Amino acid sequence: MAKSKYVRVTIILECTSCVRNGVNKESTGISRYITQKNRHNMPSRLELKKFCPYCYKHTIHGEIKK
């Protein structure tokens, strides 16, 4: 049986505090990062602490659906 050729997939990480607060009035958008993950080692959704330029602090960025 053949294995899947694409083990590493591209994912998008989005700021959870911007989405939850509906974005502050002075900010212009939602912070997003693009990265890759290994599907076999990390089957669950990825969450990383990254800097959000709209919140002006480090917040948790979670994986979103494409």
Gaussian input, Z-matrix of N, CA and C with variables (Angstrom, degrees):
# hf/3-21g

backbone

0 1
 N
 C     1     B1
 C     2     B2     1     A1
 N     3     B3     2     A2     1     D1
 C     4     B4     3     A3     2     D2
 C     5     B5     4     A4     3     D3
 N     6     B6     5     A5     4     D4
 C     7     B7     6     A6     5     D5
 C     8     B8     7     A7     6     D6
 N     9     B9     8     A8     7     D7
 C    10    B10     9     A9     8     D8
 C    11    B11    10    A10     9     D9
 N    12    B12    11    A11    10    D10
 C    13    B13    12    A12    11    D11
 C    14    B14    13    A13    12    D12
 N    15    B15    14    A14    13    D13
 C    16    B16    15    A15    14    D14
 C    17    B17    16    A16    15    D15
 N    18    B18    17    A17    16    D16
 C    19    B19    18    A18    17    D17
 C    20    B20    19    A19    18    D18
 N    21    B21    20    A20    19    D19
 C    22    B22    21    A21    20    D20
 C    23    B23    22    A22    21    D21
 N    24    B24    23    A23    22    D22
 C    25    B25    24    A24    23    D23
 C    26    B26    25    A25    24    D24
 N    27    B27    26    A26    25    D25
 C    28    B28    27    A27    26    D26
 C    29    B29    28    A28    27    D27
 N    30    B30    29    A29    28    D28
 C    31    B31    30    A30    29    D29
 C    32    B32    31    A31    30    D30
 N    33    B33    32    A32    31    D31
 C    34    B34    33    A33    32    D32
 C    35    B35    34    A34    33    D33
 N    36    B36    35    A35    34    D34
 C    37    B37    36    A36    35    D35
 C    38    B38    37    A37    36    D36
 N    39    B39    38    A38    37    D37
 C    40    B40    39    A39    38    D38
 C    41    B41    40    A40    39    D39
 N    42    B42    41    A41    40    D40
 C    43    B43    42    A42    41    D41
 C    44    B44    43    A43    42    D42
 N    45    B45    44    A44    43    D43
 C    46    B46    45    A45    44    D44
 C    47    B47    46    A46    45    D45
 N    48    B48    47    A47    46    D46
 C    49    B49    48    A48    47    D47
 C    50    B50    49    A49    48    D48
 N    51    B51    50    A50    49    D49
 C    52    B52    51    A51    50    D50
 C    53    B53    52    A52    51    D51
 N    54    B54    53    A53    52    D52
 C    55    B55    54    A54    53    D53
 C    56    B56    55    A55    54    D54
 N    57    B57    56    A56    55    D55
 C    58    B58    57    A57    56    D56
 C    59    B59    58    A58    57    D57
 N    60    B60    59    A59    58    D58
 C    61    B61    60    A60    59    D59
 C    62    B62    61    A61    60    D60
 N    63    B63    62    A62    61    D61
 C    64    B64    63    A63    62    D62
 C    65    B65    64    A64    63    D63
 N    66    B66    65    A65    64    D64
 C    67    B67    66    A66    65    D65
 C    68    B68    67    A67    66    D66
 N    69    B69    68    A68    67    D67
 C    70    B70    69    A69    68    D68
 C    71    B71    70    A70    69    D69
 N    72    B72    71    A71    70    D70
 C    73    B73    72    A72    71    D71
 C    74    B74    73    A73    72    D72
 N    75    B75    74    A74    73    D73
 C    76    B76    75    A75    74    D74
 C    77    B77    76    A76    75    D75
 N    78    B78    77    A77    76    D76
 C    79    B79    78    A78    77    D77
 C    80    B80    79    A79    78    D78
 N    81    B81    80    A80    79    D79
 C    82    B82    81    A81    80    D80
 C    83    B83    82    A82    81    D81
 N    84    B84    83    A83    82    D82
 C    85    B85    84    A84    83    D83
 C    86    B86    85    A85    84    D84
 N    87    B87    86    A86    85    D85
 C    88    B88    87    A87    86    D86
 C    89    B89    88    A88    87    D87
 N    90    B90    89    A89    88    D88
 C    91    B91    90    A90    89    D89
 C    92    B92    91    A91    90    D90
 N    93    B93    92    A92    91    D91
 C    94    B94    93    A93    92    D92
 C    95    B95    94    A94    93    D93
 N    96    B96    95    A95    94    D94
 C    97    B97    96    A96    95    D95
 C    98    B98    97    A97    96    D96
 N    99    B99    98    A98    97    D97
 C   100   B100    99    A99    98    D98
 C   101   B101   100   A100    99    D99
 N   102   B102   101   A101   100   D100
 C   103   B103   102   A102   101   D101
 C   104   B104   103   A103   102   D102
 N   105   B105   104   A104   103   D103
 C   106   B106   105   A105   104   D104
 C   107   B107   106   A106   105   D105
 N   108   B108   107   A107   106   D106
 C   109   B109   108   A108   107   D107
 C   110   B110   109   A109   108   D108
 N   111   B111   110   A110   109   D109
 C   112   B112   111   A111   110   D110
 C   113   B113   112   A112   111   D111
 N   114   B114   113   A113   112   D112
 C   115   B115   114   A114   113   D113
 C   116   B116   115   A115   114   D114
 N   117   B117   116   A116   115   D115
 C   118   B118   117   A117   116   D116
 C   119   B119   118   A118   117   D117
 N   120   B120   119   A119   118   D118
 C   121   B121   120   A120   119   D119
 C   122   B122   121   A121   120   D120
 N   123   B123   122   A122   121   D121
 C   124   B124   123   A123   122   D122
 C   125   B125   124   A124   123   D123
 N   126   B126   125   A125   124   D124
 C   127   B127   126   A126   125   D125
 C   128   B128   127   A127   126   D126
 N   129   B129   128   A128   127   D127
 C   130   B130   129   A129   128   D128
 C   131   B131   130   A130   129   D129
 N   132   B132   131   A131   130   D130
 C   133   B133   132   A132   131   D131
 C   134   B134   133   A133   132   D132
 N   135   B135   134   A134   133   D133
 C   136   B136   135   A135   134   D134
 C   137   B137   136   A136   135   D135
 N   138   B138   137   A137   136   D136
 C   139   B139   138   A138   137   D137
 C   140   B140   139   A139   138   D138
 N   141   B141   140   A140   139   D139
 C   142   B142   141   A141   140   D140
 C   143   B143   142   A142   141   D141
 N   144   B144   143   A143   142   D142
 C   145   B145   144   A144   143   D143
 C   146   B146   145   A145   144   D144
 N   147   B147   146   A146   145   D145
 C   148   B148   147   A147   146   D146
 C   149   B149   148   A148   147   D147
 N   150   B150   149   A149   148   D148
 C   151   B151   150   A150   149   D149
 C   152   B152   151   A151   150   D150
 N   153   B153   152   A152   151   D151
 C   154   B154   153   A153   152   D152
 C   155   B155   154   A154   153   D153
 N   156   B156   155   A155   154   D154
 C   157   B157   156   A156   155   D155
 C   158   B158   157   A157   156   D156
 N   159   B159   158   A158   157   D157
 C   160   B160   159   A159   158   D158
 C   161   B161   160   A160   159   D159
 N   162   B162   161   A161   160   D160
 C   163   B163   162   A162   161   D161
 C   164   B164   163   A163   162   D162
 N   165   B165   164   A164   163   D163
 C   166   B166   165   A165   164   D164
 C   167   B167   166   A166   165   D165
 N   168   B168   167   A167   166   D166
 C   169   B169   168   A168   167   D167
 C   170   B170   169   A169   168   D168
 N   171   B171   170   A170   169   D169
 C   172   B172   171   A171   170   D170
 C   173   B173   172   A172   171   D171
 N   174   B174   173   A173   172   D172
 C   175   B175   174   A174   173   D173
 C   176   B176   175   A175   174   D174
 N   177   B177   176   A176   175   D175
 C   178   B178   177   A177   176   D176
 C   179   B179   178   A178   177   D177
 N   180   B180   179   A179   178   D178
 C   181   B181   180   A180   179   D179
 C   182   B182   181   A181   180   D180
 N   183   B183   182   A182   181   D181
 C   184   B184   183   A183   182   D182
 C   185   B185   184   A184   183   D183
 N   186   B186   185   A185   184   D184
 C   187   B187   186   A186   185   D185
 C   188   B188   187   A187   186   D186
 N   189   B189   188   A188   187   D187
 C   190   B190   189   A189   188   D188
 C   191   B191   190   A190   189   D189
 N   192   B192   191   A191   190   D190
 C   193   B193   192   A192   191   D191
 C   194   B194   193   A193   192   D192
 N   195   B195   194   A194   193   D193
 C   196   B196   195   A195   194   D194
 C   197   B197   196   A196   195   D195

   B1=1.4403
   B2=1.5246
   B3=1.3105
   B4=1.4659
   B5=1.5233
   B6=1.3418
   B7=1.4597
   B8=1.5217
   B9=1.3312
   B10=1.4575
   B11=1.5244
   B12=1.3133
   B13=1.4499
   B14=1.5248
   B15=1.3226
   B16=1.4560
   B17=1.5221
   B18=1.3333
   B19=1.4575
   B20=1.5267
   B21=1.3403
   B22=1.4652
   B23=1.5271
   B24=1.3303
   B25=1.4588
   B26=1.5305
   B27=1.3303
   B28=1.4538
   B29=1.5176
   B30=1.3413
   B31=1.4626
   B32=1.5216
   B33=1.3261
   B34=1.4584
   B35=1.5235
   B36=1.3397
   B37=1.4589
   B38=1.5234
   B39=1.3338
   B40=1.4582
   B41=1.5180
   B42=1.3300
   B43=1.4628
   B44=1.5303
   B45=1.3245
   B46=1.4662
   B47=1.5204
   B48=1.3353
   B49=1.4660
   B50=1.5278
   B51=1.3386
   B52=1.4650
   B53=1.5285
   B54=1.3313
   B55=1.4643
   B56=1.5253
   B57=1.3238
   B58=1.4571
   B59=1.5304
   B60=1.3521
   B61=1.4617
   B62=1.5183
   B63=1.3207
   B64=1.4506
   B65=1.5196
   B66=1.2972
   B67=1.4623
   B68=1.5264
   B69=1.3408
   B70=1.4654
   B71=1.5206
   B72=1.3213
   B73=1.4580
   B74=1.5269
   B75=1.3347
   B76=1.4582
   B77=1.5266
   B78=1.3264
   B79=1.4593
   B80=1.5274
   B81=1.3435
   B82=1.4619
   B83=1.5251
   B84=1.3261
   B85=1.4595
   B86=1.5054
   B87=1.3335
   B88=1.4584
   B89=1.5225
   B90=1.3309
   B91=1.4607
   B92=1.5222
   B93=1.3455
   B94=1.4598
   B95=1.5175
   B96=1.3269
   B97=1.4567
   B98=1.5194
   B99=1.3415
   B100=1.4581
   B101=1.5246
   B102=1.3374
   B103=1.4627
   B104=1.5255
   B105=1.3213
   B106=1.4631
   B107=1.5118
   B108=1.3377
   B109=1.4605
   B110=1.5185
   B111=1.3263
   B112=1.4486
   B113=1.5306
   B114=1.3255
   B115=1.4697
   B116=1.5155
   B117=1.3283
   B118=1.4638
   B119=1.5264
   B120=1.3312
   B121=1.4622
   B122=1.5208
   B123=1.3301
   B124=1.4631
   B125=1.5306
   B126=1.3469
   B127=1.4694
   B128=1.5371
   B129=1.3320
   B130=1.4682
   B131=1.5275
   B132=1.3344
   B133=1.4641
   B134=1.5223
   B135=1.3238
   B136=1.4544
   B137=1.5287
   B138=1.3341
   B139=1.4574
   B140=1.5244
   B141=1.3315
   B142=1.4506
   B143=1.5187
   B144=1.3253
   B145=1.4526
   B146=1.5232
   B147=1.3369
   B148=1.4554
   B149=1.5273
   B150=1.3458
   B151=1.4581
   B152=1.5206
   B153=1.3283
   B154=1.4555
   B155=1.5292
   B156=1.3314
   B157=1.4656
   B158=1.5304
   B159=1.3337
   B160=1.4570
   B161=1.5261
   B162=1.3228
   B163=1.4747
   B164=1.5278
   B165=1.3264
   B166=1.4697
   B167=1.5264
   B168=1.3449
   B169=1.4646
   B170=1.5226
   B171=1.3366
   B172=1.4581
   B173=1.5249
   B174=1.3177
   B175=1.4619
   B176=1.5302
   B177=1.3066
   B178=1.4625
   B179=1.5302
   B180=1.3175
   B181=1.4602
   B182=1.5143
   B183=1.3200
   B184=1.4632
   B185=1.5083
   B186=1.3168
   B187=1.4689
   B188=1.5270
   B189=1.3321
   B190=1.4596
   B191=1.5153
   B192=1.3301
   B193=1.4447
   B194=1.5191
   B195=1.3231
   B196=1.4603
   B197=1.4997
   A1=109.00
   A2=117.28
   A3=122.15
   A4=110.58
   A5=114.73
   A6=120.04
   A7=109.32
   A8=115.71
   A9=120.79
   A10=110.12
   A11=117.18
   A12=121.96
   A13=111.32
   A14=117.39
   A15=121.80
   A16=111.08
   A17=116.37
   A18=121.35
   A19=109.11
   A20=116.38
   A21=120.71
   A22=109.26
   A23=115.55
   A24=120.69
   A25=109.38
   A26=116.30
   A27=122.23
   A28=108.49
   A29=116.13
   A30=121.09
   A31=109.44
   A32=116.31
   A33=122.80
   A34=108.32
   A35=116.50
   A36=122.86
   A37=108.16
   A38=116.50
   A39=121.84
   A40=110.27
   A41=116.69
   A42=122.16
   A43=109.81
   A44=116.98
   A45=120.23
   A46=112.17
   A47=118.55
   A48=119.59
   A49=111.22
   A50=118.88
   A51=121.46
   A52=110.46
   A53=116.08
   A54=120.96
   A55=109.72
   A56=117.00
   A57=121.33
   A58=111.36
   A59=117.43
   A60=121.42
   A61=112.47
   A62=118.25
   A63=120.19
   A64=111.84
   A65=118.99
   A66=127.57
   A67=110.62
   A68=114.18
   A69=120.21
   A70=110.70
   A71=116.91
   A72=120.75
   A73=112.08
   A74=118.11
   A75=120.42
   A76=113.07
   A77=118.62
   A78=120.32
   A79=110.18
   A80=114.92
   A81=119.45
   A82=113.89
   A83=118.75
   A84=118.65
   A85=113.80
   A86=114.74
   A87=122.73
   A88=107.91
   A89=116.41
   A90=121.89
   A91=109.93
   A92=116.24
   A93=121.48
   A94=109.94
   A95=116.18
   A96=123.83
   A97=108.56
   A98=117.19
   A99=122.22
   A100=107.81
   A101=116.72
   A102=122.00
   A103=108.87
   A104=116.44
   A105=121.58
   A106=110.01
   A107=114.84
   A108=119.86
   A109=109.31
   A110=115.12
   A111=122.59
   A112=107.85
   A113=116.50
   A114=120.70
   A115=113.35
   A116=117.98
   A117=121.03
   A118=111.88
   A119=117.89
   A120=120.88
   A121=112.93
   A122=118.59
   A123=122.91
   A124=109.65
   A125=117.49
   A126=119.55
   A127=113.23
   A128=117.46
   A129=119.62
   A130=110.27
   A131=116.17
   A132=121.27
   A133=110.34
   A134=115.86
   A135=123.15
   A136=110.32
   A137=117.41
   A138=123.16
   A139=108.28
   A140=116.71
   A141=122.81
   A142=109.78
   A143=116.17
   A144=121.03
   A145=108.12
   A146=117.32
   A147=123.39
   A148=109.48
   A149=115.92
   A150=120.42
   A151=110.13
   A152=116.34
   A153=122.47
   A154=108.23
   A155=118.15
   A156=119.81
   A157=113.47
   A158=117.98
   A159=121.10
   A160=111.65
   A161=117.37
   A162=122.09
   A163=111.45
   A164=117.21
   A165=124.18
   A166=112.40
   A167=116.84
   A168=120.82
   A169=109.21
   A170=116.15
   A171=121.90
   A172=108.62
   A173=116.64
   A174=122.02
   A175=109.02
   A176=115.97
   A177=121.36
   A178=108.38
   A179=115.41
   A180=122.27
   A181=107.57
   A182=116.95
   A183=121.97
   A184=111.83
   A185=115.11
   A186=121.74
   A187=109.85
   A188=116.32
   A189=120.54
   A190=109.03
   A191=115.70
   A192=121.66
   A193=109.04
   A194=116.64
   A195=120.85
   A196=111.13
   D1=133.12
   D2=-177.37
   D3=-79.64
   D4=142.58
   D5=177.11
   D6=-89.85
   D7=160.43
   D8=178.55
   D9=-64.99
   D10=137.03
   D11=-177.84
   D12=-74.54
   D13=-32.54
   D14=-173.73
   D15=-103.53
   D16=91.72
   D17=179.13
   D18=-82.61
   D19=-40.75
   D20=179.33
   D21=-88.50
   D22=129.06
   D23=-179.74
   D24=-121.28
   D25=149.96
   D26=177.26
   D27=-84.86
   D28=132.94
   D29=-179.79
   D30=-128.16
   D31=162.32
   D32=177.41
   D33=-116.14
   D34=129.25
   D35=176.96
   D36=-103.92
   D37=130.53
   D38=-177.69
   D39=-122.73
   D40=141.88
   D41=-178.94
   D42=-63.37
   D43=125.39
   D44=-177.98
   D45=-78.48
   D46=-30.71
   D47=-178.61
   D48=-74.35
   D49=-33.39
   D50=176.30
   D51=-65.48
   D52=-42.32
   D53=-179.47
   D54=-67.65
   D55=-41.95
   D56=-177.50
   D57=-67.09
   D58=-41.09
   D59=-177.03
   D60=-85.37
   D61=-4.31
   D62=-179.59
   D63=72.57
   D64=22.11
   D65=179.17
   D66=64.04
   D67=129.43
   D68=179.33
   D69=-60.15
   D70=157.18
   D71=-176.85
   D72=-65.83
   D73=-34.40
   D74=-178.43
   D75=-82.07
   D76=-15.33
   D77=-179.77
   D78=-84.93
   D79=159.94
   D80=-174.41
   D81=-107.99
   D82=-5.76
   D83=-177.91
   D84=-172.73
   D85=-159.35
   D86=-179.29
   D87=-121.09
   D88=135.16
   D89=-178.64
   D90=-74.20
   D91=130.24
   D92=177.57
   D93=-135.40
   D94=141.92
   D95=176.03
   D96=-123.34
   D97=147.50
   D98=175.92
   D99=-112.49
   D100=131.35
   D101=-179.64
   D102=-149.63
   D103=-177.21
   D104=178.66
   D105=-124.15
   D106=154.97
   D107=174.00
   D108=-142.67
   D109=156.79
   D110=177.82
   D111=-88.75
   D112=119.21
   D113=-177.00
   D114=-64.32
   D115=-33.02
   D116=-177.35
   D117=-75.61
   D118=-38.88
   D119=-178.77
   D120=-81.43
   D121=-29.30
   D122=-174.99
   D123=-132.96
   D124=75.97
   D125=-177.90
   D126=-72.88
   D127=-22.99
   D128=-179.32
   D129=-83.65
   D130=174.44
   D131=-179.71
   D132=-71.26
   D133=140.00
   D134=-176.03
   D135=-89.97
   D136=138.84
   D137=174.84
   D138=-133.08
   D139=124.96
   D140=-179.90
   D141=-128.94
   D142=151.78
   D143=176.74
   D144=-91.24
   D145=113.48
   D146=-177.19
   D147=-129.21
   D148=165.64
   D149=178.89
   D150=-82.80
   D151=131.54
   D152=176.91
   D153=-106.03
   D154=115.15
   D155=-179.26
   D156=-69.46
   D157=-17.93
   D158=179.63
   D159=-85.65
   D160=-32.07
   D161=176.48
   D162=-89.41
   D163=-16.88
   D164=-177.45
   D165=61.56
   D166=37.11
   D167=176.39
   D168=-161.84
   D169=170.27
   D170=176.50
   D171=-80.51
   D172=125.75
   D173=-179.77
   D174=-132.65
   D175=170.21
   D176=178.38
   D177=-81.52
   D178=127.44
   D179=175.96
   D180=-109.62
   D181=124.35
   D182=-177.61
   D183=-108.29
   D184=155.60
   D185=179.69
   D186=-70.13
   D187=136.31
   D188=177.84
   D189=-117.41
   D190=164.31
   D191=178.36
   D192=-80.29
   D193=144.12
   D194=179.63
   D195=-76.82

